[in-house]
Amino acid sequence: MTLKTVEGHHDEALFLKVPVVLYKKDSFWIRPLDKDILSVFDKKKNALAQKDRYQRWILLDDKQQLIGRIAAFINPKTKLKNTDYPVGGIGFFECINNQEAANLLFNQAKEWLQKRGIEAMEGPINFGDRDKWWGLLTEGFDEEPNYLANYNFSYYQELFENYGFKCYFNQFTFKRPIAVELPDSYIDSVEKVLSNPDFSFTHIRKKNLDRYIEEFRIIYNKAWAKHLGVSEMKPRQAKAIITSLKPVLDEKVAWFGYYKGEPIAFFISVPEVNQIFKHVDGKLNLWGKLLFLLHKLFKTNKKLLGIIFGVIPEFDGKSITHAITYVAQKVIQEKTNYQTIEMHGIGDFNPAMIKLVNKLGGTEKSKIHTTYRYLFDRTRPFNRMPIKSKNNG
């Protein structure tokens, strides 16, 4: 077997091709858009992607056939956040069912990180924010992957754990039919909020997108930036996130909450565009764009993806999350044609959010993504992600 460093466009094309080769007979796999993978390692689109902060490799067998890939990276914003040793990341891991091959990839990433002063690695994770490409799929192999979510073979768990990776935290995906009514106990908890004129809830309007970009950033930083592994969001990052959603944004499924006119909460859902992108085979070229527009025009996608939930600390535990989901569901039921919603990325370290989702009624846990951590010093005590009590998913 031969490890090759990715250098230049030809090698990048091979890096993209590895999963195409491995998953060609898997009926559930949806090929990610090439541009989405490449953008992670493009400094024009990802400010972290300076050349000295990441490296990628492909693995070939003795016949020079593609059998694996991996990326290693260092995020200077989070490598020392809430830890007393520097942590790097690995991601975009793909491999045949062969422990020796997997170990070659893991060892190469470990060696690269160690040379740069890193003492542990997490994976598979994204070189950037936690809202995409995060965690190894460990349950839910009979479900299609959501947009920007990892999908992998079930044997990957064994490859990681045999190497010595341990579960740092799990993230759950919950699935729920839109038509299921909220239970009376849930509705009772929102009456006090909705009867108070100081509170208001509204879905976004694209014509006011700049306003929502800044409100999103304000809420996010108050609700999230102090959490483990999450860095403060800058204005340009907020603009990039919301702008990237604009082509698929449905105004009626993205909501903000206010107290006396000040932003305090958001519940952002989007159409689950993998239900459209599965028809374009990873290529958003002219034909791919045409297919996308046709499916969007004819509203073939019936699934929503709940991507992020946030409430500022001052209003945590005051039924704001209940209220915003209540008013959102009513509008979605009455004015859209979506049939299901999946809420992705809810951490097992966040029992309050899990409790909230379970209160919605009709939910089922459809997927689990596991973030693993490997300590280079094997005598160092291993600790899982600490439990938190915030209501932010």
Summary of the structure (lengths in Angstrom):
residues: 393
radius of gyration: 21.1
end to end distance: 41.6
largest distance: 70.1
contacts: 1223
relative contact order: 0.15
helix: 36%
strand: 25%
